[in-house]
Amino acid sequence: MGDVDAELTVLVREHAPRVLALLAGRFGDLDLADDAVGDALEEATNRWPTDGVPTVPAAWLNRVARRKAIDRLRRADSAKRRTIAAAPELNADPNDSATPLDDMIDSDAFFTRNQLTSDRSSSPDDDPALDERLAGDQLRLIFLCCHPALNRDAQVALTLRLIGGLTTEEIAAAYLIPTPTLAQRISRAKAKIRDAGIPLAMPDELTDRLDSVLTALYLVFNEGYLGRGDAEAPMRVDLCEEALRLTATLAMLLPDEAEVHGLMALELYHHARRDTRFDAGAQLVLLADQDRARWDHQAISAGNTELHRAMALRQPGRFQLQALVASHHTTA
């Protein structure tokens, strides 16, 4: 059971956001993709303890979630047809027999690749074309979560929920707010995206939206870093690590954006001091009094690499400047 629980955690944290991005890009419907992935995760929770973990969990999730999405579309299409049959006057064009579903379930080589439709196939990441498509869908979803039409709280909540793979309960606990409040915040944000017809697309001016994305990621990191936890765990290390993982994903997707690497370096420098920031009584320890021997020197080295990479791109920005200051403290 322990192995199954661990695999389910990986499925939720790592694979679900990637599959959600794929389905959102394929169907052009964020709500549909989110609901379908949720249905598939529920099926995994119910089936895996007895049936065992599939050979390739990511491929299983993609196949089942896609089937769940199509089932939802078919039910909606069937309901629409019954309504039109009962009240033809509600149909604007009675002669139009085409439905969005016809396009959604049309043959698509991308979704019929063996590595996506068979549990015993190779990993999806082994296909360069698929990997490129996945990267594009992930990037578009990240920028959608941080659309300027959404307020900052909604941007952070959506980023953690859809990109980070955190549950609504986990996000609410991290921000010390009731779960229903957080659920409403996410629902309102998704409704705003749907009602405003905000597309799942890259902005025309990448740099304008990128700052919002980086700010949202840094807010996630700071929420764990600034010591709002309880006396036993004043720092939310898991939330900091989630921000680091999301920032690393963005750095992989946008390798030529200096500020992304600058933020990565800044987070690494701060995170390197995580074990020395609070004493046994959960009291904050000033930088000058921290035990430098206990700092994570591997994280510092990684931060130096990211900062050098950022500065080599010659695109100065606020996160790089903060990282440069942090580097002097951590390497002193």
Secondary structure, DSSP 8 states (H G I E B T S, - for coil): -HHHHHHHHHIIIIIHHHHHHHHHHHHS-HHHHHHHHHHHHHHHHHHHHHH---SSHHHHHHHHHHHHHHHHHHHHHHHHHHHHHH-GGG-S-TT----HHHHHTS--TTTTSHHHH-TTS--GGG-HHHHHHHHHHHHHHHHHHT-TTS-HHHHHHHIIIIIS---HHHHHHHTTS-HHHHHHHHHHHHHHHHHTT--SS--SSHHHHHHHHHHHHHHHHHHHHS--S-SS--S-HHHHHHHHHHHHHHHHH-TT-HHHHHHHHHHHHHHTTGGGSB-TTS-B--GGGS-GGGS-HHHHHHHHHHHHHHHHTT---HHHHHHHHHHHHHT-
